[in-house]
C-alpha cells in the first residue's frame, strides 16, 4: 500500500531530520567562487538526498528497486511511485473497475 509505505518512510526520514529533501528543491550547484557556506549547504543537501534515496530503495521490493535505480534523485523516484501507486491512481482504477 503506497500511502502506508510513504507514511512509514516519512516517519523514518523525520527521525533523521532529512525529510526536508522530499519537499524542498535541490539548491543549484554553487559557483567556484561562492562562499564556503554555500558549498557546505549544497554538500549537505546532496548527502541527505543520497541518504533518503537509500532509505527509499531499501524499503522497496526488488522489482521497484530495479526500476528506480538510475533515477537522478529521491524526488524523481517518489514522483514516479506516486504516479504509479498514488491515491489518485488507486481511485481512478477503482472507478474504472466499478464501471466495467
Secondary structure, 3 states (H helix, E strand, C coil): CHHHHHHHHHHHHHHCCCCHHHHCCCCCCCCCCCCHHHHHHHHHHHHHHHHHHHHHHHCCCHHHHHHHCCCCCHHHHHHHHHHHHCHHHHHHHHHHHHHC
